[in-house]
């Protein structure tokens, strides 16, 4: 039997992950260097439709690995299905894109087959009959050549961008598609997939805020942040803070103003209990109007404040909230 | 709840074989790499049949860029550089040759110029440099040789097999504040090396591990340190000539503290004489826990001599670094089974001349010769690497340090006793009243608050935080801003405190939490906490750290250990 390369393309909810084309390109390059035969596989329910898309590329064959148990994605089911396919077809080399999904199931798959993975490769070399993969070390400062000294099948994953997906060669005619039905017993799947994780919602962008109420160490306790929040609500302002507040976890990091946080320039910046260390000032000195409340008359914040209020913020802020509310009603 | 950085156990780490790993890309480490490359080149040219490779020689440097954590005065004695790279003057970034020097003794309002400059402080023929720029240049030379410098990677642990050092583990990246692995987690590499060379600078964290594991310092005097707090100023042209050197003793310190200042005239853009490097070194063996070395520099700048020089100028950069000045008797063995120690990590610093760069470079060169022999013989046991120890002892490093071997110990009982001993030592070839003066670790000199005057007495102007007028003098946070220090914020504290209960219950009462004072970077803070017996709790701002190591040295309970934060973090000492 001739040596084959099997590319596992990635699909999620019936859509091909475009990075799969890069892996096809990589597979084609290795096939042309080694003379091995390139095949591809699509795993998951509804794989047949996608397999036809892959079959248009220059590959010898495409396997559509189907089972109702493959939807939704679970690492247990995918590893199980691929192990069956690989055991049956005995490819020499299995290639995958280095995606989150692959990172999720490939350790399980390789371990189940008693093999290792060369992960996150950026290239390959085929020299005097030896296939060598290149991977980065020390954050890209060094490229290491790594090869397998175990029996096939060999597993390797390629880094996003290592090959050009648009360079995947199209075949002269569509490759045959073979449907492989795998039988996955109920007790194989131990994972209970939850809702797919969505990127965290856009981090707070304080740079667009017109009014910012910012609190510093003078707020004393976490529960006191509430009065700053009330003032912010009354003014229609965004709430921000100096570093100690975010360090304490009283407000999230994305609300920090200063050299290790955001740089802002609102129309109005209200600094409550902020002493005004230079690290904070560089993040807000461009504000059009700065009002600072601090009980220390020598606090450096007063050097850049347009309005300086020397006093305890707990005496000053509550009546201020009332005044703002009253003014709003009046207007 | 404070979570400290600690080695992660039970994970698989990438293994990498190495011939030589040099930890630290300062003058010592770079000189070592360069010399090693020269020796290999010469060998390969002469022996085509037995080629040595440079491919597996690595330098680890925790700074994001070469030279970024290097801070010194600095004056360079060119002796070792002339041996390493003859004719280096033609291409190295040297700001000016020293043309004029003066030593002053200061009182609060006046100055007394010493009629003759003491021989150790005669600097004609030395160069004013920025160590940052100099090391950047030297690092470029190393990179040209094909030796790899891993910037942004710290040596976080030594690897051992029995009594042998077998390698270095680099820092784990992508660990969050709670010590959990983040999505970008990357375990540190195990560099399994034939030869490990420690060139970490003063109070190296791996050197400390090594010295303590094998109790290497048992026959040495305890190492003593000072912390140099430095500011770089741009002043109106003509205030001080490039190449002019001023040393001061006395005020603002009293006769009880050890230390002094330097002022060097240097050149700015376009070769203008408008850059002043100034700094104050305070011996970390002072008595009053309230003393603040950053404040000492601020007080010093208010002396008419300095204030006049700086008036109308602008502070452009700030930094701090400890320096070892225990001298010859405080140096532990510098070579053993698989390891060698260089430069400030070993304690090669001439405290009488306030110079160590040339010794660091020389020690790097000598270690390179030994490492080269080890590679040729394929034997890096103590028998082979021990040659480095012998080379140091028969080199001019020892000649130079032997003459001043008792210098700093003579000052343990204050300035006047120190001057007496120094004078005596000068005429007895360094001996003084005995061949080896004993020493006490600096932190043991610190007194409890109850033993000190409540108002600070004669030292009151050195105690507590500096206020700063924003022009000539600065509070600590403002100074700190100019260090450009930056760290990944979401990582465990790299200042590792063994037991914070000591901070919150004992230290706050007994010493008044000196960490807040001796740290020149506002890392340590005592915050209000009603649940604590004294109403105060220790809080850390690790990302303020400028990697000076003062806390590790000066803490009276010796419960603070400085370990490297995630590589790439730290100060930005451009031009320092």
Interface residues (C-beta under 8 A of the other chain):
Chain A: X137 X138 X139 X141 X142 X144 X243 X247 X253 X259 X260 X277 X278 X279 X282 X300 X303
Chain B: X14 X16 X148 X150 X151 X152 X153 X170 X173 X186 X189 X470 X475 X477 X478 X480 X481 X486 X489 X490 X541 X543
